[in-house]
Amino acid sequence: MNTEPEQTHTTVKLIIQIPCFNEAETLPAVIHDLPSAIPGVDVIETLVVDDGSFDNTGDVARSLGVNHVVRLPRNLGLARAFRAGIEACLALGADVVVNTDGDNQYCGADVPKLVEPILAGTAEMVVGERPIESIAHFSALKKLLERAGSGVVRRLSGLPMRDAPSGFRAFARSALMRLNLQTEYSHTLETLIQAGRMKMAVVGVPIATNRRLRESRLMRSTTSYISYSAATVLRVWLKYSALRVFLGVAAVFIAGGLALGIRFLYFFSVGQGQGHIQSLILTAVLLFIGFQLVVLGLLADLISTNRRMLEEISDMLRHIRHDQARPQGR
């Protein structure tokens, strides 16, 4: 008699989500390029987030056989469209989610490359890394900004990412349950910094890109791109390292105050204190500001602790909400 326990196969469901804003012309190329089968994946579905398009993006998606279309009432931007798609994918029981763009920038044939490390259990998030230097339609300035942005994210996240702004990514369900995005601009930088701070396993894989079919709508100008990206990075940095940031700034004011105070004491000791009263006043002001920043840093750290507790509660509620709707046995 065979007493070995019966092996049960766990169904793996992949959903490829595509946030779109007026992508009726490019969406067919995106859909047709996606793989229909991937080793280790049992179910592949597609989901289009129609971000308030005023062309017929939603109708085109349905005519192309897209499994799910999430319609936003108005254009809310890439970050909110991404979040709406993720929530829908989790509710639909996705084990793995791949995010790609509706402008056909990324090669659908590279989806298996993104999924493989997650299926192997070696990563919770996988970022498709473009060959930045060899992309012909990227200007020298854009290449420089891409490198600079990736460098900042590497520094803040501790992750060895070569292409932080890339939106072609794969996420394990466990990673999506923990991410809590707040940005209104783009999800790319914030997800990486959060993942690094949460000690997630994140890897990059080389990918190819298609020829450009249209100009980018995300970056209206270089100035807006830099300002929005810098604001996102600063916000996330303060969110996870508030005490360090405030203490660092406070140290500058306190050091300046102490230096001026020592200078005043020197002149006072040699009988020239009356001529340096301004230094004494400035010393008091700098020390006051420095100690105020220390107090603000401590308060921010306490708020950060409360935020982490709230995020844990949010994670539990998300698990309850989405796992109840998930089919049994998966």
C-alpha contacts under 8 A as a table, 3 or more apart, distances in Angstrom:
res1	aa1	res2	aa2	distance
10	T	329	G	6.94
10	T	330	R	5.61
11	T	41	V	7.55
11	T	42	D	5.88
11	T	43	V	7.67
11	T	329	G	7.98
11	T	330	R	5.82
12	V	40	G	7.28
12	V	41	V	5.18
12	V	42	D	5.29
12	V	43	V	6.44
12	V	94	A	7.88
12	V	95	D	6.01
12	V	96	V	7.73
12	V	330	R	7.52
13	K	41	V	6.30
13	K	42	D	6.03
13	K	43	V	4.65
13	K	44	I	6.10
13	K	45	E	7.82
13	K	93	G	7.32
13	K	94	A	5.22
13	K	95	D	5.25
13	K	96	V	6.47
14	L	41	V	6.77
14	L	42	D	7.92
14	L	43	V	6.02
14	L	44	I	4.87
14	L	45	E	6.30
14	L	94	A	5.68
14	L	95	D	6.06
14	L	96	V	4.83
14	L	97	V	5.74
14	L	98	V	7.49
15	I	44	I	5.80
15	I	45	E	4.73
15	I	46	T	5.42
15	I	47	L	6.76
15	I	89	C	6.63
15	I	94	A	5.99
15	I	96	V	6.52
15	I	97	V	5.03
15	I	98	V	6.42
16	I	44	I	7.53
16	I	45	E	6.28
16	I	46	T	4.78
16	I	47	L	6.08
16	I	97	V	5.78
16	I	98	V	4.69
16	I	99	N	5.96
16	I	100	T	7.34
17	Q	46	T	5.88
17	Q	47	L	4.59
17	Q	48	V	5.70
17	Q	49	V	7.29
17	Q	85	G	6.51
17	Q	86	I	7.94
17	Q	89	C	7.89
17	Q	97	V	7.03
17	Q	98	V	6.14
17	Q	99	N	5.06
17	Q	100	T	6.49
18	I	46	T	7.83
18	I	47	L	6.23
18	I	48	V	4.77
18	I	49	V	6.06
18	I	85	G	7.95
18	I	99	N	6.08
18	I	100	T	5.37
18	I	101	D	5.60
18	I	102	G	5.81
19	P	48	V	5.86
19	P	49	V	4.55
19	P	50	D	6.45
19	P	51	D	6.90
19	P	78	L	7.02
19	P	81	A	5.88
19	P	82	F	6.22
19	P	85	G	7.30
19	P	100	T	7.54
19	P	101	D	6.34
19	P	102	G	6.35
20	C	23	E	5.78
20	C	48	V	6.82
20	C	49	V	5.79
20	C	50	D	5.19
20	C	51	D	5.79
20	C	53	S	7.56
20	C	57	T	7.58
20	C	101	D	7.28
20	C	102	G	5.33
21	F	50	D	6.16
21	F	51	D	5.16
21	F	52	G	6.63
21	F	53	S	4.99
21	F	57	T	7.59
21	F	75	N	7.43
21	F	102	G	7.89
22	N	53	S	4.83
22	N	54	F	6.46
22	N	55	D	5.55
22	N	56	N	7.48
22	N	57	T	5.91
23	E	26	T	5.39
23	E	27	L	5.55
23	E	53	S	7.98
23	E	55	D	7.87
23	E	57	T	5.73
23	E	102	G	6.06
23	E	103	D	6.66
24	A	27	L	5.54
24	A	28	P	7.51
24	A	55	D	6.71
24	A	56	N	6.04
24	A	57	T	4.39
24	A	58	G	7.94
24	A	60	V	6.11
24	A	61	A	7.93
25	E	28	P	6.93
26	T	29	A	5.66
26	T	30	V	6.65
26	T	102	G	6.63
26	T	103	D	5.54
26	T	104	N	6.34
26	T	213	L	7.35
27	L	30	V	5.01
27	L	31	I	6.19
27	L	57	T	7.73
27	L	60	V	7.71
27	L	61	A	7.29
27	L	102	G	5.66
27	L	103	D	6.87
27	L	104	N	7.20
28	P	31	I	5.24
28	P	32	H	6.06
28	P	60	V	7.76
28	P	61	A	7.85
28	P	64	L	6.97
29	A	32	H	5.30
29	A	33	D	6.17
29	A	104	N	6.54
30	V	33	D	5.36
30	V	34	L	6.72
30	V	102	G	6.51
30	V	103	D	7.39
30	V	104	N	5.12
30	V	108	G	7.05
31	I	34	L	5.50
31	I	64	L	7.34
33	D	107	C	6.98
33	D	108	G	4.88
33	D	109	A	6.61
34	L	107	C	7.99
34	L	108	G	4.41
34	L	109	A	6.28
34	L	111	V	7.49
35	P	38	I	7.03
35	P	108	G	6.56
35	P	109	A	6.24
35	P	111	V	7.32
36	S	44	I	6.94
37	A	41	V	7.30
37	A	44	I	7.18
38	I	41	V	5.47
38	I	42	D	7.90
38	I	112	P	6.19
40	G	119	L	7.03
41	V	44	I	7.13
45	E	66	V	7.59
45	E	67	N	5.98
45	E	68	H	7.99
46	T	66	V	5.41
46	T	67	N	5.34
46	T	68	H	6.39
47	L	66	V	6.29
47	L	67	N	6.04
47	L	68	H	4.58
47	L	69	V	5.65
47	L	70	V	7.39
47	L	85	G	7.45
47	L	89	C	7.82
48	V	58	G	7.78
48	V	61	A	7.01
48	V	66	V	7.18
48	V	68	H	6.37
48	V	69	V	4.85
48	V	70	V	6.19
48	V	85	G	7.64
49	V	69	V	5.93
49	V	70	V	4.71
49	V	71	R	6.03
49	V	72	L	7.37
49	V	81	A	6.26
49	V	82	F	7.79
49	V	84	A	7.45
49	V	85	G	5.99
50	D	53	S	6.06
50	D	57	T	6.78
50	D	58	G	6.07
50	D	69	V	6.95
50	D	70	V	5.96
50	D	71	R	4.78
50	D	72	L	6.03
50	D	81	A	7.83
51	D	71	R	6.44
51	D	72	L	5.12
51	D	73	P	7.49
51	D	74	R	6.40
51	D	75	N	5.00
51	D	76	L	6.44
51	D	77	G	7.10
51	D	78	L	7.94
51	D	81	A	6.04
52	G	71	R	6.82
52	G	72	L	5.23
52	G	73	P	5.43
52	G	74	R	3.94
52	G	75	N	4.28
52	G	76	L	7.36
53	S	56	N	7.18
53	S	57	T	6.48
53	S	58	G	7.92
53	S	74	R	7.41
53	S	75	N	6.84
54	F	57	T	7.85
56	N	59	D	5.30
56	N	60	V	6.15
57	T	60	V	5.12
57	T	61	A	6.12
58	G	61	A	5.08
58	G	62	R	6.39
58	G	69	V	6.76
58	G	71	R	7.50
59	D	62	R	5.19
59	D	63	S	6.18
60	V	63	S	5.05
60	V	64	L	6.20
61	A	64	L	5.17
61	A	65	G	6.65
61	A	66	V	5.50
61	A	69	V	7.34
62	R	65	G	5.24
62	R	66	V	5.34
62	R	67	N	7.57
62	R	69	V	7.43
63	S	66	V	7.47
66	V	69	V	7.14
70	V	84	A	7.84
70	V	85	G	7.21
70	V	88	A	7.81
72	L	75	N	7.04
72	L	76	L	7.68
72	L	81	A	7.77
76	L	79	A	7.96
76	L	80	R	5.97
76	L	81	A	6.76
77	G	80	R	5.75
77	G	81	A	6.20
77	G	184	E	6.93
77	G	185	Y	6.55
77	G	186	S	7.94
78	L	81	A	5.06
78	L	82	F	5.96
78	L	184	E	7.67
78	L	185	Y	6.34
78	L	186	S	5.71
78	L	187	H	7.51
78	L	218	L	7.91
79	A	82	F	5.10
79	A	83	R	6.28
79	A	183	T	6.57
79	A	184	E	5.40
79	A	185	Y	5.40
79	A	186	S	4.62
79	A	187	H	5.13
80	R	83	R	5.01
80	R	84	A	6.07
80	R	184	E	6.50
81	A	84	A	5.08
81	A	85	G	6.15
82	F	85	G	5.16
82	F	86	I	6.22
82	F	187	H	7.27
83	R	86	I	5.06
83	R	87	E	6.23
83	R	181	L	7.57
84	A	87	E	5.30
84	A	88	A	6.26
85	G	88	A	5.09
85	G	89	C	6.11
86	I	89	C	5.03
86	I	90	L	6.17
86	I	97	V	7.76
86	I	176	L	7.46
87	E	90	L	5.21
87	E	91	A	6.19
88	A	91	A	5.08
88	A	92	L	6.16
89	C	92	L	5.02
89	C	93	G	6.47
89	C	94	A	5.52
89	C	97	V	7.16
90	L	93	G	5.19
90	L	94	A	5.43
90	L	95	D	7.89
90	L	173	R	7.27
90	L	322	H	6.07
91	A	94	A	7.57
91	A	321	R	7.88
91	A	322	H	4.99
91	A	323	D	7.77
91	A	325	A	6.51
91	A	326	R	7.25
92	L	325	A	7.52
92	L	326	R	7.01
93	G	322	H	7.32
93	G	323	D	7.53
93	G	325	A	7.29
93	G	326	R	5.03
93	G	327	P	7.27
94	A	97	V	6.48
94	A	173	R	6.81
95	D	172	A	6.22
95	D	173	R	5.03
96	V	115	V	7.53
96	V	118	I	7.83
96	V	170	A	6.90
96	V	171	F	5.68
96	V	172	A	4.75
96	V	173	R	5.63
97	V	170	A	5.57
97	V	171	F	5.21
97	V	172	A	6.61
97	V	173	R	7.29
98	V	111	V	7.43
98	V	114	L	7.75
98	V	115	V	7.71
98	V	168	F	7.30
98	V	169	R	5.57
98	V	170	A	4.21
98	V	171	F	6.35
99	N	167	G	6.81
99	N	168	F	5.58
99	N	169	R	5.33
99	N	170	A	6.34
100	T	106	Y	6.97
100	T	167	G	6.27
100	T	168	F	4.80
100	T	169	R	6.93
101	D	104	N	6.27
101	D	105	Q	6.68
101	D	106	Y	7.08
101	D	167	G	7.02
101	D	168	F	7.14
102	G	105	Q	7.73
103	D	213	L	6.94
103	D	214	R	7.24
104	N	107	C	7.23
104	N	210	N	6.74
104	N	212	R	7.72
104	N	213	L	7.35
105	Q	209	T	5.69
105	Q	210	N	5.26
105	Q	211	R	6.96
105	Q	212	R	6.44
105	Q	213	L	7.92
106	Y	168	F	6.91
106	Y	207	I	7.92
106	Y	208	A	6.76
106	Y	209	T	4.78
106	Y	210	N	5.89
107	C	110	D	5.69
107	C	111	V	7.72
107	C	207	I	7.58
107	C	208	A	6.12
107	C	209	T	5.63
107	C	210	N	6.14
108	G	111	V	5.57
109	A	112	P	7.04
110	D	113	K	5.26
110	D	114	L	6.80
110	D	207	I	6.25
110	D	208	A	7.46
111	V	114	L	5.25
111	V	115	V	6.35
112	P	115	V	5.03
112	P	116	E	5.92
113	K	116	E	5.52
113	K	117	P	7.67
113	K	205	V	7.01
114	L	117	P	6.77
114	L	118	I	7.71
114	L	126	V	5.71
114	L	127	V	7.07
114	L	128	G	6.79
114	L	169	R	6.67
114	L	170	A	5.62
114	L	205	V	6.92
115	V	118	I	5.48
115	V	119	L	6.30
115	V	126	V	7.57
115	V	170	A	6.13
116	E	119	L	5.13
116	E	120	A	6.09
117	P	120	A	4.97
117	P	121	G	6.19
117	P	122	T	5.33
117	P	123	A	5.45
117	P	126	V	7.36
118	I	121	G	5.05
118	I	122	T	6.03
118	I	123	A	5.00
118	I	124	E	5.82
118	I	125	M	7.21
118	I	126	V	7.60
118	I	170	A	7.94
118	I	171	F	7.61
118	I	172	A	6.37
119	L	122	T	7.80
120	A	123	A	7.76
121	G	124	E	7.55
122	T	201	A	7.08
123	A	126	V	6.69
123	A	200	M	7.79
123	A	201	A	4.74
123	A	202	V	5.44
123	A	203	V	6.41
124	E	171	F	5.92
124	E	172	A	5.03
124	E	174	S	7.29
124	E	175	A	5.82
124	E	200	M	6.43
124	E	201	A	5.31
124	E	202	V	6.01
125	M	169	R	7.19
125	M	170	A	5.67
125	M	171	F	4.61
125	M	172	A	6.32
125	M	175	A	7.01
125	M	200	M	7.64
125	M	201	A	6.59
125	M	202	V	4.81
125	M	203	V	6.65
126	V	169	R	5.52
126	V	170	A	5.07
126	V	171	F	6.59
126	V	202	V	5.72
126	V	203	V	5.07
126	V	204	G	5.54
126	V	205	V	7.11
127	V	163	D	7.82
127	V	164	A	7.88
127	V	166	S	6.96
127	V	167	G	7.69
127	V	168	F	6.32
127	V	169	R	4.62
127	V	170	A	6.71
127	V	202	V	7.64
127	V	203	V	6.37
127	V	204	G	4.66
127	V	205	V	6.32
128	G	163	D	7.66
128	G	166	S	6.51
128	G	167	G	7.69
128	G	168	F	5.35
128	G	169	R	5.80
128	G	204	G	5.82
128	G	205	V	5.22
128	G	206	P	5.87
128	G	207	I	5.60
129	E	162	R	6.56
129	E	163	D	5.15
129	E	166	S	6.63
129	E	204	G	6.07
129	E	205	V	5.74
129	E	206	P	4.83
129	E	207	I	5.69
130	R	163	D	6.68
130	R	166	S	7.35
130	R	206	P	6.24
130	R	207	I	5.45
130	R	208	A	6.13
130	R	209	T	6.82
131	P	134	S	5.65
131	P	135	I	6.49
131	P	206	P	7.50
131	P	207	I	7.38
131	P	208	A	7.02
132	I	135	I	5.52
132	I	138	F	7.70
132	I	143	K	6.49
132	I	146	E	7.91
132	I	163	D	7.99
133	E	143	K	6.78
135	I	138	F	5.71
136	A	139	S	7.69
137	H	212	R	7.43
138	F	142	K	5.94
138	F	143	K	6.31
139	S	142	K	5.16
139	S	143	K	6.26
140	A	143	K	5.15
140	A	144	L	6.20
141	L	144	L	5.02
141	L	145	L	6.19
142	K	145	L	4.99
142	K	146	E	6.04
143	K	146	E	5.05
143	K	147	R	6.24
144	L	147	R	5.22
144	L	148	A	6.11
145	L	148	A	4.97
145	L	149	G	5.91
146	E	149	G	5.21
146	E	150	S	6.18
146	E	163	D	7.12
146	E	164	A	7.79
146	E	165	P	7.01
147	R	150	S	5.20
147	R	151	G	6.13
147	R	162	R	7.56
147	R	163	D	7.43
148	A	151	G	5.03
148	A	152	V	6.32
149	G	152	V	5.23
149	G	153	V	6.28
149	G	164	A	6.91
149	G	165	P	7.42
150	S	153	V	5.12
150	S	154	R	6.04
150	S	161	M	6.49
150	S	162	R	5.94
150	S	163	D	5.70
150	S	164	A	4.80
150	S	165	P	7.13
151	G	154	R	5.09
151	G	155	R	6.27
151	G	162	R	7.77
152	V	155	R	5.10
152	V	156	L	6.27
153	V	156	L	5.14
153	V	157	S	5.68
153	V	158	G	7.75
153	V	159	L	7.70
153	V	161	M	7.66
153	V	164	A	6.77
153	V	189	L	6.88
153	V	192	L	7.34
153	V	193	I	6.50
153	V	233	V	7.82
154	R	157	S	5.37
154	R	158	G	5.29
154	R	159	L	5.20
154	R	160	P	5.75
154	R	161	M	6.00
155	R	158	G	5.64
155	R	159	L	7.71
156	L	193	I	6.42
156	L	237	W	7.13
157	S	192	L	6.63
157	S	193	I	4.50
157	S	194	Q	7.26
157	S	195	A	7.40
157	S	196	G	4.45
157	S	197	R	6.06
158	G	196	G	5.92
158	G	197	R	7.90
159	L	192	L	7.85
159	L	196	G	6.05
159	L	202	V	7.25
160	P	203	V	7.86
161	M	164	A	5.85
161	M	203	V	7.58
161	M	204	G	6.51
162	R	204	G	7.63
163	D	166	S	5.73
164	A	188	T	6.70
164	A	189	L	6.27
164	A	192	L	7.37
165	P	188	T	5.43
165	P	189	L	6.30
166	S	169	R	7.57
166	S	188	T	6.70
167	G	188	T	6.06
171	F	175	A	6.27
171	F	176	L	6.56
172	A	175	A	5.33
172	A	176	L	6.58
173	R	176	L	5.22
173	R	177	M	6.28
174	S	177	M	5.24
174	S	178	R	6.76
175	A	178	R	5.36
175	A	179	L	6.36
175	A	200	M	7.54
176	L	179	L	5.27
177	M	315	D	6.02
177	M	318	R	6.74
177	M	319	H	6.97
178	R	311	E	7.97
178	R	315	D	5.92
179	L	191	T	7.00
179	L	194	Q	7.03
179	L	195	A	7.47
180	N	311	E	7.45
181	L	187	H	7.19
181	L	190	E	7.00
181	L	191	T	7.11
183	T	186	S	6.64
183	T	187	H	6.79
183	T	190	E	7.33
183	T	232	T	6.50
185	Y	228	Y	6.94
185	Y	232	T	7.94
186	S	189	L	7.27
186	S	190	E	7.87
187	H	190	E	5.57
187	H	191	T	5.95
188	T	191	T	5.66
188	T	192	L	6.67
189	L	192	L	5.43
189	L	193	I	6.37
189	L	229	S	7.78
189	L	232	T	7.47
189	L	233	V	7.01
190	E	193	I	5.23
190	E	194	Q	6.00
190	E	232	T	6.91
190	E	233	V	6.98
190	E	236	V	6.55
191	T	194	Q	5.16
191	T	195	A	5.93
192	L	195	A	4.99
192	L	196	G	6.08
193	I	196	G	5.16
193	I	197	R	6.19
193	I	236	V	7.21
193	I	237	W	8.00
194	Q	197	R	5.13
194	Q	198	M	6.07
194	Q	236	V	7.67
195	A	198	M	5.05
195	A	199	K	6.16
195	A	200	M	5.19
195	A	201	A	7.87
195	A	202	V	7.51
196	G	199	K	5.06
196	G	200	M	6.00
196	G	202	V	7.88
197	R	200	M	7.75
197	R	240	Y	7.41
212	R	215	E	7.40
216	S	219	M	6.22
216	S	220	R	7.83
217	R	220	R	6.24
219	M	222	T	6.83
219	M	224	S	6.92
219	M	225	Y	5.44
220	R	224	S	6.59
220	R	225	Y	7.23
221	S	224	S	5.32
221	S	225	Y	6.19
222	T	225	Y	5.08
222	T	226	I	6.19
223	T	226	I	5.27
223	T	227	S	6.12
224	S	227	S	5.09
224	S	228	Y	5.90
225	Y	228	Y	5.41
225	Y	229	S	5.98
226	I	229	S	5.23
226	I	230	A	5.88
227	S	230	A	5.15
227	S	231	A	6.05
228	Y	231	A	5.13
228	Y	232	T	6.18
229	S	232	T	5.10
229	S	233	V	6.19
230	A	233	V	5.16
230	A	234	L	6.04
231	A	234	L	5.14
231	A	235	R	6.00
232	T	235	R	5.18
232	T	236	V	6.22
233	V	236	V	5.30
233	V	237	W	5.96
234	L	237	W	5.00
234	L	238	L	6.07
235	R	238	L	5.27
235	R	239	K	6.09
236	V	239	K	4.83
236	V	240	Y	6.39
237	W	240	Y	5.46
237	W	241	S	5.64
237	W	242	A	7.21
238	L	241	S	5.12
238	L	242	A	4.45
238	L	245	V	6.93
239	K	242	A	6.02
239	K	304	S	6.69
240	Y	304	S	7.09
241	S	244	R	5.40
241	S	245	V	6.22
242	A	245	V	5.16
242	A	246	F	6.13
242	A	297	G	6.21
242	A	300	A	5.93
242	A	301	D	6.07
242	A	304	S	7.69
243	L	246	F	5.30
243	L	247	L	5.94
243	L	297	G	4.56
243	L	298	L	6.19
243	L	300	A	6.55
243	L	301	D	5.46
244	R	247	L	5.18
244	R	248	G	5.96
244	R	297	G	7.61
245	V	248	G	5.14
245	V	249	V	6.36
245	V	297	G	7.64
246	F	249	V	5.23
246	F	250	A	5.94
246	F	293	L	5.85
246	F	294	V	6.35
246	F	296	L	7.12
246	F	297	G	4.91
247	L	250	A	4.88
247	L	251	A	5.96
247	L	293	L	6.95
247	L	294	V	5.73
247	L	297	G	6.42
248	G	251	A	5.21
248	G	252	V	6.77
249	V	252	V	5.34
249	V	253	F	6.83
249	V	290	G	7.69
249	V	293	L	7.45
250	A	253	F	5.26
250	A	254	I	6.09
250	A	289	I	7.42
250	A	290	G	4.33
250	A	291	F	6.80
250	A	292	Q	7.97
250	A	293	L	5.36
250	A	294	V	6.11
251	A	254	I	5.07
251	A	255	A	5.82
251	A	290	G	6.70
252	V	255	A	5.24
252	V	256	G	6.15
252	V	290	G	7.64
253	F	256	G	5.10
253	F	257	G	6.10
253	F	286	L	5.28
253	F	287	L	6.42
253	F	289	I	6.81
253	F	290	G	5.03
254	I	257	G	5.00
254	I	258	L	6.06
254	I	286	L	6.21
254	I	287	L	5.07
254	I	289	I	7.94
254	I	290	G	5.12
254	I	291	F	7.52
255	A	258	L	5.14
255	A	259	A	6.07
256	G	259	A	5.15
256	G	260	L	6.28
256	G	283	T	7.55
256	G	286	L	6.83
257	G	260	L	5.25
257	G	261	G	6.01
257	G	282	L	7.11
257	G	283	T	4.29
257	G	284	A	6.89
257	G	285	V	7.66
257	G	286	L	4.97
257	G	287	L	5.32
258	L	261	G	4.87
258	L	262	I	6.06
258	L	283	T	6.77
258	L	287	L	7.53
259	A	262	I	5.24
259	A	263	R	6.19
260	L	263	R	4.90
260	L	264	F	6.16
260	L	279	S	5.98
260	L	280	L	7.18
260	L	282	L	7.61
260	L	283	T	5.70
261	G	264	F	5.08
261	G	265	L	6.21
261	G	279	S	7.09
261	G	280	L	6.22
261	G	283	T	5.60
262	I	265	L	5.04
262	I	266	Y	6.19
263	R	266	Y	5.19
263	R	267	F	6.53
263	R	279	S	7.98
264	F	267	F	5.25
264	F	268	F	6.02
264	F	273	G	6.63
264	F	276	H	6.38
264	F	277	I	7.81
264	F	279	S	6.34
264	F	280	L	6.35
265	L	268	F	4.89
265	L	269	S	5.97
265	L	273	G	7.53
266	Y	269	S	5.17
266	Y	270	V	6.61
267	F	270	V	5.26
267	F	271	G	6.33
267	F	272	Q	4.95
267	F	273	G	5.26
267	F	276	H	7.58
268	F	271	G	5.07
268	F	272	Q	5.23
268	F	273	G	3.88
268	F	274	Q	7.60
269	S	272	Q	7.41
269	S	273	G	7.47
270	V	273	G	7.76
272	Q	275	G	6.05
272	Q	276	H	7.42
273	G	276	H	5.47
273	G	277	I	6.80
274	Q	277	I	5.88
276	H	279	S	5.42
276	H	280	L	6.89
277	I	280	L	5.07
277	I	281	I	6.40
278	Q	281	I	5.09
278	Q	282	L	6.13
279	S	282	L	5.07
279	S	283	T	5.97
280	L	283	T	4.99
280	L	284	A	6.39
281	I	284	A	5.22
281	I	285	V	6.35
282	L	285	V	5.00
282	L	286	L	6.08
283	T	286	L	5.29
283	T	287	L	6.11
284	A	287	L	5.24
284	A	288	F	6.01
285	V	288	F	5.13
285	V	289	I	6.20
286	L	289	I	5.16
286	L	290	G	6.05
287	L	290	G	4.97
287	L	291	F	6.14
288	F	291	F	5.33
288	F	292	Q	6.10
289	I	292	Q	5.01
289	I	293	L	6.20
290	G	293	L	5.15
290	G	294	V	6.41
291	F	294	V	4.94
291	F	295	V	6.36
292	Q	295	V	5.12
292	Q	296	L	6.21
293	L	296	L	4.90
293	L	297	G	5.99
294	V	297	G	5.00
294	V	298	L	6.31
295	V	298	L	5.14
295	V	299	L	6.27
296	L	299	L	5.04
296	L	300	A	5.99
297	G	300	A	4.99
297	G	301	D	6.07
298	L	301	D	5.03
298	L	302	L	6.31
299	L	302	L	5.09
299	L	303	I	6.22
300	A	303	I	4.97
300	A	304	S	6.03
301	D	304	S	4.89
301	D	305	T	6.23
302	L	305	T	5.05
302	L	306	N	6.38
303	I	306	N	5.06
303	I	307	R	6.09
304	S	307	R	4.89
304	S	308	R	6.22
305	T	308	R	5.18
305	T	309	M	6.43
306	N	309	M	5.08
306	N	310	L	6.25
307	R	310	L	5.00
307	R	311	E	6.09
308	R	311	E	4.94
308	R	312	E	6.22
309	M	312	E	5.12
309	M	313	I	6.37
310	L	313	I	5.03
310	L	314	S	6.05
311	E	314	S	4.83
311	E	315	D	6.01
312	E	315	D	4.97
312	E	316	M	6.31
313	I	316	M	5.14
313	I	317	L	6.25
314	S	317	L	5.09
314	S	318	R	6.03
315	D	318	R	5.03
315	D	319	H	6.18
316	M	319	H	5.08
316	M	320	I	6.24
317	L	320	I	5.05
317	L	321	R	6.03
318	R	321	R	5.06
318	R	322	H	5.98
319	H	322	H	5.43
319	H	323	D	5.50
320	I	323	D	5.47
320	I	324	Q	6.01
321	R	324	Q	5.82
321	R	325	A	7.11
322	H	325	A	5.47
322	H	326	R	6.52
323	D	326	R	4.92
326	R	330	R	7.55
327	P	330	R	6.32
